């Protein structure tokens, strides 16, 4: 659990405890620097958010959420016709994260086929992490905005742009020019 999230109570009811603005604010809060982990990919060090911190953020911000595996497959890396070694195969998972009030987002996760670790579990965690990122959960250190400058308004719901009905054209100068 991220230490910044310790002061955020987990909602007791599934729906209606928080406004959409508050929910988005909680999802998008930056993690403390100690939360991030490092992993070596090729010859570079990459910092990332561990899946446990992402799950804890979803629990504390949304309370109710659902992650479903849409599909999983084992693929051969491009450039190799027939996978001869485990390093030439990759597990790909497509998952869908649903947060009530915010909708659903699909993302994919990948993991190299490795005998030492379960690639399906790693790819699933990667898909969940990426889907949470589509809701604004910071996945890489330094990508979140400063929460002190983004206090959620207590009484304001997010506004939506009015949509033009299908088939209707723009009026005014645009119509006169055509």
Secondary structure, DSSP 4 states (H G I P E B T S, - for coil): --GGGGGSPPPSSSSSSS-HHHHHHHHHPPPPGGGEEEEEETTEEEEEE-HHHHHHHHHHHTS-EEEEEEEEEEEEPTT-SS--SGGGEEEEEEEEEEETTTEEEEEEEEEE--SSS-HHHHHHHHHHHHHHHHTT---STT-SPPGGG-PPPSS-PPP-PPPPPTTPPP-THHHHH-
